[in-house]
Amino acid sequence: MSSNKISVSELDFDQIKNNLKTFLQSQTQFQDYDFEGSGLSILLDVLSYNTHYMAYLANMATNELYLDSADIRKNIVSLAKMIGYTPTSSRAPRADITIKLNNATGTSVTMNKGTVFTSTVDNLSYEYVTNEDTTITPVDGVYQFENISIYEGSLITFKYTADSTDIDQRFVIPSSNADTSTLRIKVQTSASDSTQTTYSLAGGYNDISSTSKVYFIQEIEDNKFEVYFGDGISGKKLSDGNIVIMEYVVTNKTESNGASVFSLSGNIGGFTNVAITTNAISQGGAEGETKESIRFNAPLQFAAQDRAVTATDYETKVQSIYPNALSVSAWGGEEDEIPQYGVVKIAIKAASGSTLTETTKADIITSLKPYNVASVKPTIVEPEITSILLTSTIKYDSKATGKTSATIKSDVIDSVTLYNTDTLQKFDAIFRHSKLAGIIDNTDTSILSNITTIKIRKDFLPTLASSTKYNIYFRNGLYHPHSKHLESSGGILTSTGFKIEGDLVNEHFLDDDGQGNVRRYKLVSGVKTYGNNTQGTIDYTTGAITLNSLNIASVSNIRGVSSSKIELTVVPSSNDVVPVRDQIVELDIANSTFTVIADTFVGGSSEAGVGYTTTSSY
């Protein structure tokens, strides 16, 4: 008998079969045996398939044991539950409105929970509902409901009767589109006793006793959620005959984000003549948490142990509280250029909607309070956008393609746009010049090369008719090869125009002298005439620009469009741009320059020297 041993390291079917065949061929009993032309080949197939299935099963079963490698959602959810993490459900868009009742009477008026309002987005009508009763009394004869939160969707009530003899009983929210943040749980004593007790969501086990009226929630199959109650030790236990009443909003998720005009459907306290003012447009609608998000957030929340201590803790909590967040950045206020102690700053990039409303910010801050440590105060700030302007010259071989330079330019812009949306526009997304250059080269096989340079731009909102100091932070080094670099031509800084108090006729601009000074000038017959050679300072190392005592009367149009802001554009010292803290880097493709030309060194080019150019309006 041969001492040859079979190889067991391969998992591919063909390799398994080949290993079995090699093993048998090495045996003296099967020398010169035709395995392919005999019935034994079928038996080898069966054995190989069986081995392949068992290997696949073992591999998958092992992977599903760990949060990092699990792929089946219910397993990911189960593993996350083991470390105390509950995935977020779908979220309903929410708006904030004020409702004034015209011709109302009485000592008070109550707006019932479930009052319906309607709005239209993209020619589709959506319902919004209130999620609690609100009672007001008139003030100086005016009946007005202030800052009422309304949620997109339908208010649903579902009831269960507790029965301990039913071992399979579960209190399941039937819809996978339910927003569990709107869930309200009441327990009625029995069918004959209408006394109801409100139960609250358990936030942890530390303060829960045997009489605590709390409920717990977990995700189950089909993206639905199940409510369960205490066992008489941790939380009050249900009694047979108790009626569990679940009220929640079933939503269309992201579809109505941005709704801004609302009208009453039905009445409020019997009154239908109302005037509605929108305080905050609808936002925050989101899909349920993805598998990838659960894998990322569950370990971070477990590490935080229901406390917000580090910046990462705040980032994780905010993503849990506000699922519509595309990206979150948190840092201690002491890290700012002007330190603020005792403050943690949070910047949120919303997945839908350009900015967070003040109502949404206040709700997030309120939700963070139970996790704050000592006197640390969370503050939400707006993200700062750093725009990158590209100047790209692209050469291609016209003999290698039937496309025109205009078509190639369009394809390049599409590729760059995809890089901008998929890779950038997040707090931790670094712009890599070499990666962009590679994306441009790979857009079409006929492209031979590209030379792409960049500038970066930020804007600020001036206070008109007031002598004000402004700080603009690029937080990236600026190009400064030597003292007095480009002093005579205006340095590396340019600005859009503005007018100043005391000179409402001439348009003024900013540049630098290459020595760290920001200068203000106007154009007289096309020649720069400087009005202040020390209007501010520019730090080429840190990218900080300070403008001192600048009294702006008005702001000029930018690229032919009315603007309230002034833009500053500089040349960075590095081709890579790194966002810091609340910064987001994005490409300003519309105002970049792309020039596509046929390479004159490629013989026979019919378009030699002819290109298609989009010139920046800057």
SENU-6163 format. One record per residue (C-alpha): residue number from 1; residue in one letter; x, y, z. Coordinates in steps of 0.1 Angstrom, whole numbers, plus 5000, padded with zeros to 4 digits. Example, Ala and Ser with C-alpha at 12.3 -4.5 7.8 and 13.67 -1.06 7.14 Angstrom:
# residues 2
PT   pos   code     xx     yy     zz
PT     1      A   5123   4955   5078
PT     2      S   5137   4989   5071
This chain:
# residues 618
PT   pos   code     xx     yy     zz
PT     1      M   5000   5000   5000
PT     2      S   5013   5035   4991
PT     3      S   5022   5058   5019
PT     4      N   5010   5088   4999
PT     5      K   4985   5110   5018
PT     6      I   4957   5130   5003
PT     7      S   4958   5168   5003
PT     8      V   4930   5183   5023
PT     9      S   4937   5220   5021
PT    10      E   4918   5228   4989
PT    11      L   4881   5237   4990
PT    12      D   4873   5240   4953
PT    13      F   4853   5212   4938
PT    14      D   4877   5205   4909
PT    15      Q   4907   5205   4932
PT    16      I   4890   5181   4957
PT    17      K   4882   5157   4929
PT    18      N   4917   5160   4915
PT    19      N   4932   5153   4949
PT    20      L   4911   5122   4954
PT    21      K   4920   5109   4919
PT    22      T   4957   5116   4925
PT    23      F   4955   5097   4958
PT    24      L   4938   5066   4941
PT    25      Q   4962   5066   4912
PT    26      S   4991   5063   4937
PT    27      Q   4977   5030   4949
PT    28      T   4989   4998   4933
PT    29      Q   4954   4985   4929
PT    30      F   4945   5014   4905
PT    31      Q   4976   5017   4884
PT    32      D   4968   5023   4848
PT    33      Y   4931   5027   4857
PT    34      D   4910   5050   4835
PT    35      F   4892   5071   4860
PT    36      E   4874   5094   4835
PT    37      G   4861   5066   4814
PT    38      S   4846   5045   4842
PT    39      G   4818   5045   4867
PT    40      L   4842   5053   4894
PT    41      S   4843   5089   4880
PT    42      I   4807   5094   4891
PT    43      L   4815   5081   4926
PT    44      L   4844   5105   4928
PT    45      D   4820   5133   4917
PT    46      V   4796   5124   4945
PT    47      L   4824   5122   4971
PT    48      S   4838   5155   4959
PT    49      Y   4805   5173   4960
PT    50      N   4799   5159   4995
PT    51      T   4833   5171   5007
PT    52      H   4828   5205   4990
PT    53      Y   4794   5210   5007
PT    54      M   4808   5200   5041
PT    55      A   4837   5224   5037
PT    56      Y   4814   5252   5026
PT    57      L   4791   5245   5056
PT    58      A   4820   5245   5080
PT    59      N   4834   5277   5066
PT    60      M   4801   5295   5067
PT    61      A   4791   5282   5101
PT    62      T   4824   5294   5115
PT    63      N   4821   5328   5099
PT    64      E   4786   5333   5113
PT    65      L   4800   5329   5148
PT    66      Y   4818   5363   5147
PT    67      L   4805   5398   5143
PT    68      D   4833   5408   5119
PT    69      S   4827   5379   5095
PT    70      A   4790   5372   5098
PT    71      D   4770   5379   5066
PT    72      I   4734   5368   5075
PT    73      R   4716   5397   5091
PT    74      K   4698   5378   5118
PT    75      N   4732   5365   5130
PT    76      I   4748   5399   5129
PT    77      V   4718   5413   5149
PT    78      S   4721   5384   5174
PT    79      L   4758   5389   5179
PT    80      A   4753   5426   5184
PT    81      K   4726   5419   5210
PT    82      M   4751   5399   5230
PT    83      I   4771   5431   5236
PT    84      G   4740   5452   5243
PT    85      Y   4735   5468   5209
PT    86      T   4700   5473   5192
PT    87      P   4700   5483   5155
PT    88      T   4681   5514   5147
PT    89      S   4648   5510   5128
PT    90      S   4635   5530   5099
PT    91      R   4632   5567   5108
PT    92      A   4603   5589   5098
PT    93      P   4610   5624   5085
PT    94      R   4600   5650   5111
PT    95      A   4591   5686   5107
PT    96      D   4584   5714   5132
PT    97      I   4554   5737   5127
PT    98      T   4534   5763   5145
PT    99      I   4496   5763   5142
PT   100      K   4474   5793   5148
PT   101      L   4437   5786   5152
PT   102      N   4415   5813   5137
PT   103      N   4381   5820   5153
PT   104      A   4387   5795   5180
PT   105      T   4368   5797   5213
PT   106      G   4369   5781   5247
PT   107      T   4392   5782   5277
PT   108      S   4415   5756   5261
PT   109      V   4419   5736   5229
PT   110      T   4434   5701   5226
PT   111      M   4451   5688   5195
PT   112      N   4448   5650   5197
PT   113      K   4476   5626   5190
PT   114      G   4473   5614   5154
PT   115      T   4461   5647   5140
PT   116      V   4469   5646   5103
PT   117      F   4486   5671   5081
PT   118      T   4495   5668   5045
PT   119      S   4524   5679   5023
PT   120      T   4536   5674   4987
PT   121      V   4571   5664   4976
PT   122      D   4579   5658   4939
PT   123      N   4541   5659   4931
PT   124      L   4534   5631   4956
PT   125      S   4512   5637   4987
PT   126      Y   4524   5625   5021
PT   127      E   4506   5624   5055
PT   128      Y   4522   5638   5087
PT   129      V   4509   5630   5121
PT   130      T   4514   5643   5157
PT   131      N   4526   5618   5182
PT   132      E   4512   5632   5214
PT   133      D   4482   5652   5228
PT   134      T   4489   5689   5232
PT   135      T   4466   5713   5250
PT   136      I   4469   5751   5249
PT   137      T   4451   5781   5264
PT   138      P   4446   5814   5246
PT   139      V   4472   5842   5251
PT   140      D   4457   5876   5245
PT   141      G   4429   5859   5226
PT   142      V   4453   5840   5203
PT   143      Y   4451   5802   5201
PT   144      Q   4485   5790   5189
PT   145      F   4503   5756   5191
PT   146      E   4541   5764   5192
PT   147      N   4568   5741   5179
PT   148      I   4548   5710   5172
PT   149      S   4567   5680   5159
PT   150      I   4549   5660   5132
PT   151      Y   4561   5627   5117
PT   152      E   4556   5614   5082
PT   153      G   4535   5583   5080
PT   154      S   4505   5567   5095
PT   155      L   4498   5563   5133
PT   156      I   4491   5526   5140
PT   157      T   4477   5511   5171
PT   158      F   4483   5474   5177
PT   159      K   4471   5453   5208
PT   160      Y   4481   5420   5224
PT   161      T   4466   5403   5254
PT   162      A   4492   5388   5277
PT   163      D   4489   5350   5281
PT   164      S   4516   5332   5300
PT   165      T   4502   5298   5290
PT   166      D   4511   5306   5254
PT   167      I   4548   5298   5254
PT   168      D   4552   5311   5218
PT   169      Q   4536   5345   5225
PT   170      R   4556   5374   5212
PT   171      F   4548   5411   5211
PT   172      V   4559   5419   5176
PT   173      I   4555   5452   5157
PT   174      P   4540   5439   5125
PT   175      S   4555   5464   5100
PT   176      S   4592   5465   5090
PT   177      N   4587   5502   5082
PT   178      A   4578   5512   5118
PT   179      D   4598   5540   5134
PT   180      T   4606   5526   5169
PT   181      S   4616   5561   5181
PT   182      T   4579   5570   5179
PT   183      L   4568   5539   5198
PT   184      R   4546   5544   5228
PT   185      I   4537   5514   5250
PT   186      K   4508   5514   5274
PT   187      V   4495   5484   5294
PT   188      Q   4458   5482   5302
PT   189      T   4449   5462   5333
PT   190      S   4424   5440   5316
PT   191      A   4395   5440   5292
PT   192      S   4371   5448   5320
PT   193      D   4395   5474   5337
PT   194      S   4404   5503   5314
PT   195      T   4432   5516   5337
PT   196      Q   4463   5522   5316
PT   197      T   4500   5525   5326
PT   198      T   4526   5540   5304
PT   199      Y   4558   5520   5300
PT   200      S   4591   5536   5290
PT   201      L   4620   5521   5271
PT   202      A   4647   5507   5294
PT   203      G   4679   5526   5289
PT   204      G   4701   5501   5310
PT   205      Y   4699   5477   5338
PT   206      N   4714   5498   5366
PT   207      D   4682   5516   5377
PT   208      I   4657   5488   5369
PT   209      S   4640   5471   5398
PT   210      S   4613   5444   5400
PT   211      T   4586   5471   5398
PT   212      S   4601   5493   5371
PT   213      K   4575   5498   5343
PT   214      V   4598   5494   5314
PT   215      Y   4600   5475   5281
PT   216      F   4628   5462   5260
PT   217      I   4631   5460   5223
PT   218      Q   4651   5439   5198
PT   219      E   4652   5433   5161
PT   220      I   4639   5400   5148
PT   221      E   4634   5384   5114
PT   222      D   4624   5404   5083
PT   223      N   4637   5437   5098
PT   224      K   4608   5438   5123
PT   225      F   4611   5446   5160
PT   226      E   4598   5427   5190
PT   227      V   4589   5443   5224
PT   228      Y   4594   5423   5256
PT   229      F   4589   5430   5292
PT   230      G   4606   5424   5326
PT   231      D   4606   5390   5344
PT   232      G   4597   5404   5378
PT   233      I   4634   5409   5387
PT   234      S   4646   5432   5360
PT   235      G   4614   5451   5352
PT   236      K   4578   5446   5361
PT   237      K   4563   5413   5348
PT   238      L   4531   5413   5328
PT   239      S   4501   5395   5343
PT   240      D   4477   5373   5324
PT   241      G   4449   5394   5309
PT   242      N   4470   5426   5306
PT   243      I   4465   5443   5273
PT   244      V   4496   5456   5256
PT   245      I   4489   5486   5235
PT   246      M   4515   5496   5210
PT   247      E   4513   5530   5191
PT   248      Y   4538   5538   5164
PT   249      V   4543   5555   5131
PT   250      V   4548   5535   5099
PT   251      T   4567   5556   5075
PT   252      N   4579   5560   5039
PT   253      K   4614   5567   5053
PT   254      T   4634   5590   5030
PT   255      E   4608   5598   5004
PT   256      S   4594   5630   5019
PT   257      N   4626   5646   5033
PT   258      G   4625   5683   5025
PT   259      A   4587   5688   5028
PT   260      S   4582   5724   5037
PT   261      V   4545   5733   5033
PT   262      F   4518   5717   5054
PT   263      S   4481   5719   5055
PT   264      L   4456   5705   5081
PT   265      S   4436   5674   5072
PT   266      G   4405   5673   5094
PT   267      N   4402   5695   5125
PT   268      I   4419   5705   5157
PT   269      G   4394   5706   5186
PT   270      G   4366   5710   5161
PT   271      F   4383   5740   5144
PT   272      T   4394   5739   5108
PT   273      N   4404   5775   5100
PT   274      V   4441   5775   5107
PT   275      A   4474   5792   5097
PT   276      I   4505   5770   5096
PT   277      T   4540   5782   5098
PT   278      T   4569   5759   5091
PT   279      N   4597   5763   5117
PT   280      A   4619   5735   5104
PT   281      I   4614   5716   5072
PT   282      S   4610   5678   5072
PT   283      Q   4643   5659   5076
PT   284      G   4657   5628   5093
PT   285      G   4639   5602   5073
PT   286      A   4662   5572   5070
PT   287      E   4664   5535   5061
PT   288      G   4669   5510   5089
PT   289      E   4705   5503   5099
PT   290      T   4725   5483   5075
PT   291      K   4746   5452   5083
PT   292      E   4778   5471   5078
PT   293      S   4767   5499   5101
PT   294      I   4758   5474   5129
PT   295      R   4792   5457   5125
PT   296      F   4809   5491   5129
PT   297      N   4788   5507   5156
PT   298      A   4781   5477   5180
PT   299      P   4817   5473   5193
PT   300      L   4820   5510   5197
PT   301      Q   4789   5513   5218
PT   302      F   4799   5483   5238
PT   303      A   4833   5500   5245
PT   304      A   4815   5532   5256
PT   305      Q   4793   5512   5281
PT   306      D   4764   5537   5278
PT   307      R   4787   5566   5285
PT   308      A   4800   5593   5262
PT   309      V   4836   5599   5273
PT   310      T   4858   5600   5242
PT   311      A   4851   5617   5208
PT   312      T   4845   5583   5193
PT   313      D   4818   5577   5219
PT   314      Y   4799   5608   5208
PT   315      E   4803   5599   5171
PT   316      T   4788   5564   5178
PT   317      K   4759   5578   5200
PT   318      V   4750   5605   5174
PT   319      Q   4749   5579   5146
PT   320      S   4726   5558   5168
PT   321      I   4704   5588   5178
PT   322      Y   4703   5603   5143
PT   323      P   4704   5575   5116
PT   324      N   4702   5601   5089
PT   325      A   4738   5611   5096
PT   326      L   4760   5602   5067
PT   327      S   4792   5612   5086
PT   328      V   4799   5624   5121
PT   329      S   4830   5641   5136
PT   330      A   4834   5649   5173
PT   331      W   4863   5666   5191
PT   332      G   4871   5684   5223
PT   333      G   4867   5722   5222
PT   334      E   4902   5726   5235
PT   335      E   4915   5714   5201
PT   336      D   4901   5744   5183
PT   337      E   4923   5773   5172
PT   338      I   4905   5793   5199
PT   339      P   4902   5767   5227
PT   340      Q   4868   5762   5244
PT   341      Y   4871   5740   5275
PT   342      G   4843   5718   5289
PT   343      V   4828   5715   5254
PT   344      V   4826   5687   5230
PT   345      K   4819   5698   5194
PT   346      I   4800   5676   5170
PT   347      A   4797   5682   5133
PT   348      I   4771   5661   5113
PT   349      K   4768   5656   5076
PT   350      A   4733   5646   5069
PT   351      A   4726   5619   5043
PT   352      S   4696   5639   5031
PT   353      G   4690   5676   5035
PT   354      S   4718   5701   5033
PT   355      T   4719   5712   5070
PT   356      L   4703   5702   5103
PT   357      T   4674   5723   5116
PT   358      E   4677   5739   5150
PT   359      T   4650   5716   5162
PT   360      T   4669   5685   5151
PT   361      K   4701   5698   5168
PT   362      A   4682   5705   5200
PT   363      D   4667   5669   5200
PT   364      I   4701   5654   5194
PT   365      I   4716   5674   5223
PT   366      T   4687   5663   5246
PT   367      S   4692   5627   5236
PT   368      L   4729   5629   5245
PT   369      K   4723   5642   5280
PT   370      P   4720   5608   5297
PT   371      Y   4754   5598   5284
PT   372      N   4773   5630   5292
PT   373      V   4801   5628   5318
PT   374      A   4803   5655   5345
PT   375      S   4798   5690   5331
PT   376      V   4809   5684   5295
PT   377      K   4785   5702   5272
PT   378      P   4779   5689   5237
PT   379      T   4775   5715   5209
PT   380      I   4766   5708   5173
PT   381      V   4783   5729   5147
PT   382      E   4778   5732   5110
PT   383      P   4804   5713   5088
PT   384      E   4829   5736   5070
PT   385      I   4833   5729   5033
PT   386      T   4867   5731   5016
PT   387      S   4862   5731   4979
PT   388      I   4889   5719   4955
PT   389      L   4892   5735   4921
PT   390      L   4909   5714   4894
PT   391      T   4928   5725   4863
PT   392      S   4934   5694   4843
PT   393      T   4950   5690   4808
PT   394      I   4942   5656   4794
PT   395      K   4960   5641   4763
PT   396      Y   4947   5612   4744
PT   397      D   4954   5591   4713
PT   398      S   4927   5600   4687
PT   399      K   4937   5569   4666
PT   400      A   4929   5546   4695
PT   401      T   4893   5557   4698
PT   402      G   4863   5569   4678
PT   403      K   4853   5593   4705
PT   404      T   4857   5630   4701
PT   405      S   4875   5652   4727
PT   406      A   4841   5665   4738
PT   407      T   4829   5629   4746
PT   408      I   4861   5621   4765
PT   409      K   4858   5653   4785
PT   410      S   4822   5643   4794
PT   411      D   4834   5608   4805
PT   412      V   4862   5623   4826
PT   413      I   4838   5646   4844
PT   414      D   4815   5616   4851
PT   415      S   4845   5597   4866
PT   416      V   4856   5626   4887
PT   417      T   4820   5632   4899
PT   418      L   4817   5596   4910
PT   419      Y   4850   5599   4929
PT   420      N   4836   5631   4945
PT   421      T   4804   5614   4957
PT   422      D   4817   5580   4966
PT   423      T   4850   5589   4982
PT   424      L   4849   5625   4994
PT   425      Q   4823   5646   5012
PT   426      K   4829   5629   5045
PT   427      F   4848   5642   5076
PT   428      D   4875   5616   5073
PT   429      A   4878   5615   5035
PT   430      I   4912   5627   5023
PT   431      F   4916   5640   4988
PT   432      R   4944   5621   4972
PT   433      H   4958   5637   4940
PT   434      S   4975   5605   4927
PT   435      K   4942   5586   4930
PT   436      L   4923   5613   4911
PT   437      A   4950   5614   4884
PT   438      G   4947   5576   4881
PT   439      I   4909   5578   4878
PT   440      I   4912   5603   4850
PT   441      D   4938   5582   4831
PT   442      N   4916   5551   4835
PT   443      T   4884   5568   4822
PT   444      D   4892   5557   4786
PT   445      T   4919   5535   4771
PT   446      S   4928   5562   4747
PT   447      I   4939   5586   4774
PT   448      L   4977   5589   4775
PT   449      S   4983   5613   4804
PT   450      N   4969   5641   4824
PT   451      I   4985   5671   4842
PT   452      T   4961   5682   4870
PT   453      T   4968   5710   4895
PT   454      I   4946   5722   4923
PT   455      K   4935   5752   4943
PT   456      I   4914   5752   4975
PT   457      R   4886   5775   4984
PT   458      K   4866   5785   5015
PT   459      D   4840   5811   5021
PT   460      F   4828   5832   5050
PT   461      L   4796   5852   5058
PT   462      P   4805   5888   5066
PT   463      T   4787   5910   5090
PT   464      L   4776   5940   5069
PT   465      A   4782   5976   5080
PT   466      S   4803   5966   5110
PT   467      S   4841   5966   5115
PT   468      T   4847   5929   5122
PT   469      K   4876   5905   5126
PT   470      Y   4873   5873   5105
PT   471      N   4892   5840   5109
PT   472      I   4893   5815   5081
PT   473      Y   4910   5782   5086
PT   474      F   4921   5760   5057
PT   475      R   4940   5738   5082
PT   476      N   4963   5727   5053
PT   477      G   4997   5742   5045
PT   478      L   4998   5768   5017
PT   479      Y   5024   5771   4989
PT   480      H   5052   5794   5000
PT   481      P   5086   5785   4985
PT   482      H   5103   5817   4996
PT   483      S   5097   5851   5011
PT   484      K   5079   5876   4988
PT   485      H   5067   5848   4965
PT   486      L   5046   5864   4937
PT   487      E   5045   5896   4957
PT   488      S   5042   5918   4926
PT   489      S   5014   5897   4911
PT   490      G   4993   5892   4942
PT   491      G   5007   5861   4959
PT   492      I   4987   5829   4962
PT   493      L   4955   5844   4976
PT   494      T   4925   5856   4956
PT   495      S   4891   5866   4966
PT   496      T   4857   5875   4952
PT   497      G   4846   5911   4953
PT   498      F   4830   5933   4979
PT   499      K   4824   5970   4987
PT   500      I   4835   5987   5019
PT   501      E   4820   6014   5041
PT   502      G   4835   6047   5029
PT   503      D   4838   6035   4993
PT   504      L   4805   6023   4979
PT   505      V   4816   6028   4943
PT   506      N   4847   6006   4939
PT   507      E   4848   5969   4942
PT   508      H   4875   5956   4965
PT   509      F   4895   5923   4966
PT   510      L   4921   5906   4987
PT   511      D   4955   5891   4979
PT   512      D   4988   5885   4998
PT   513      D   5024   5899   4996
PT   514      G   5043   5866   5000
PT   515      Q   5054   5878   5034
PT   516      G   5024   5868   5055
PT   517      N   5003   5900   5050
PT   518      V   4968   5901   5034
PT   519      R   4963   5932   5013
PT   520      R   4931   5949   5002
PT   521      Y   4930   5965   4967
PT   522      K   4907   5979   4941
PT   523      L   4912   5981   4903
PT   524      V   4918   6015   4888
PT   525      S   4918   6013   4850
PT   526      G   4927   5976   4854
PT   527      V   4956   5984   4877
PT   528      K   4957   5972   4913
PT   529      T   4956   6001   4938
PT   530      Y   4961   5990   4974
PT   531      G   4940   6006   5001
PT   532      N   4955   5986   5030
PT   533      N   4987   5965   5028
PT   534      T   4980   5950   5063
PT   535      Q   4943   5942   5061
PT   536      G   4952   5909   5078
PT   537      T   4976   5880   5080
PT   538      I   4981   5847   5063
PT   539      D   4999   5818   5080
PT   540      Y   5014   5796   5052
PT   541      T   5022   5768   5076
PT   542      T   4988   5763   5091
PT   543      G   4966   5778   5064
PT   544      A   4950   5803   5088
PT   545      I   4939   5837   5074
PT   546      T   4929   5866   5097
PT   547      L   4912   5897   5084
PT   548      N   4913   5927   5108
PT   549      S   4887   5954   5111
PT   550      L   4871   5948   5077
PT   551      N   4840   5969   5074
PT   552      I   4821   5954   5045
PT   553      A   4791   5973   5030
PT   554      S   4780   5948   5004
PT   555      V   4790   5915   4987
PT   556      S   4795   5913   4949
PT   557      N   4778   5886   4927
PT   558      I   4798   5854   4923
PT   559      R   4799   5839   4889
PT   560      G   4769   5860   4879
PT   561      V   4748   5849   4908
PT   562      S   4739   5870   4939
PT   563      S   4758   5859   4970
PT   564      S   4759   5868   5007
PT   565      K   4794   5853   5011
PT   566      I   4830   5861   5002
PT   567      E   4852   5833   4987
PT   568      L   4889   5830   4994
PT   569      T   4910   5808   4971
PT   570      V   4946   5797   4978
PT   571      V   4973   5774   4965
PT   572      P   4980   5745   4989
PT   573      S   5015   5733   4996
PT   574      S   5005   5697   4990
PT   575      N   4985   5681   4963
PT   576      D   4967   5660   4990
PT   577      V   4941   5679   5010
PT   578      V   4933   5666   5045
PT   579      P   4901   5675   5063
PT   580      V   4905   5684   5100
PT   581      R   4877   5681   5126
PT   582      D   4846   5697   5111
PT   583      Q   4860   5701   5076
PT   584      I   4846   5683   5046
PT   585      V   4866   5682   5013
PT   586      E   4847   5682   4980
PT   587      L   4855   5689   4944
PT   588      D   4839   5719   4928
PT   589      I   4836   5703   4894
PT   590      A   4813   5729   4878
PT   591      N   4840   5756   4883
PT   592      S   4870   5735   4875
PT   593      T   4888   5735   4841
PT   594      F   4891   5703   4819
PT   595      T   4911   5706   4787
PT   596      V   4911   5675   4764
PT   597      I   4935   5675   4735
PT   598      A   4948   5649   4710
PT   599      D   4985   5642   4717
PT   600      T   5006   5658   4689
PT   601      F   5033   5632   4694
PT   602      V   5009   5605   4683
PT   603      G   5013   5603   4645
PT   604      G   4984   5608   4622
PT   605      S   4962   5624   4648
PT   606      S   4933   5641   4630
PT   607      E   4926   5663   4659
PT   608      A   4962   5673   4667
PT   609      G   4963   5705   4686
PT   610      V   4925   5706   4688
PT   611      G   4909   5703   4722
PT   612      Y   4876   5707   4741
PT   613      T   4879   5731   4770
PT   614      T   4857   5742   4798
PT   615      T   4871   5773   4814
PT   616      S   4865   5780   4850
PT   617      S   4844   5811   4856
PT   618      Y   4866   5819   4885
